């Protein structure tokens, strides 16, 4: 009788294989994505709090009181843009189609940026205005 044909061997092998697979960890997103999400949460909360604080209107004479907050928010979104843009950029049909649509509308393309990096850049640009 061969060892590989015995039921004991088959069940032992199956059991060990199952334990091995259960112990494997599947990573669906890179670790830096978690950092980007955490920073985005913080930046968004700070931005909404600031918008709420000025929602009743502001006076240009008091701009200097808010300047540090503006600069901190702009810096946070520029940092997010750098973090998001530092990831390797895949080539895919979805981004090609998006660029084609943007080009027909006369808008800037996403050729070298992730959508998230592009969005963070636009947020920072709009806050600067």
Secondary structure, 3 states (H helix, E strand, C coil): CCHHHCHHHHHHHHHHHHHHHHHCCCCCCCHHHHHHHHHHHHHHHHHHHHHHHCCCCCCHHHHHHHHHHHHHHHHHHHHHHHHHHCCCCCCCHHHHHHHHHHHHCCCCCCCCCCHHHHHHHHHHHHHHC
